[in-house]
Each structure stands twice: as C-alpha cells, then as structure tokens.
C-alpha cells in the first residue's frame, strides 16, 4: 500500500464518526447582529509570537455566519478544512459542503487600532483554486483528502504508526 493511500485511510478513520453525526445546532432566525462573530478567547503573547520570523495567527472560527449562511467546520487537517454550509434560518434548506485551503493574513492598522494576524477563508476570486463547493458530501470528502495529501506527498513524508512523519 502506498504512503498516499495509507494517509488517506488514516484521515478517513479520523473523520468517519463525523460523517454520521447528526446536526446539533438549532436553526433560528438570523439578525443583523448575528453576522458579527462573538469575540474569540484571547491568547497571551509569547516571546516567539513577537519575533518577525513567526506569527501567532488567530485561528479560523469553527462556526460562523456570513452572507445568509451558517458555516460549521466538519474536519481540518493542517491548512485544509471541510465546512458544512446551510442557509441561515431555513430548516429544510439544502446542505452544501466547502473544502478550503486555509489562508493567513498579516496584521495591519486601521487608524489607531491594530487588527491581529489571522487565518482566513479564501476570497471569491480564489474559488476553484483554494476553495470548492459540493452538494455531495462524499465528493467533498474526496476533495478534502486529495488536498490534504498534497503537502505531505510534496515533502516526501511517509506514514509511521498511524502518523504522517
């Protein structure tokens, strides 16, 4: 069995339970204030985070609302994530799935306020390269595994004791 096949099997095992897990979030009416995510827990800065070589990026939220949709992270492996997308406030709406390459943006200033470095969803102009939408859950998982195996394969990594090394 090739390393890529073994890595794919390991990733499939890690997320097999998630595929059959019922949705626990309740659907409800959306309000304008819901578009703004609640504040995230702050982490204390460390000496490592202050160096120019390494940044501490605010992680991408696991659940958020945007443009009338609710997104819930189903799986993440490194910089690849799989999200479930549902129309906010519609209990019978069709479910879509989005596979993304998580991107990072540097911190910046707006007037006197500093916006910290963060992981971000790819912009719409990168869709088809860094983001993909599927109506079929299995096709979304296939793309998730395909993308998540790209980096280890390019780096010549192998699988030992169930871990990518």
Secondary structure, DSSP 4 states (H G I P E B T S, - for coil): --HHHHHHHHHHHHHHHHHTPPP-SPP----GGGGSPPPPPP----HHHHSSS---PBPPPSEEEETTEEEEEEEEETTEEEEEEEETT-TTPPPEEEEEE-EEE--EEETTEEEPPEEEPPPGGGBTTTEEEESSHHHHHHHHHHHHHHHHHHTT--EETTEE-
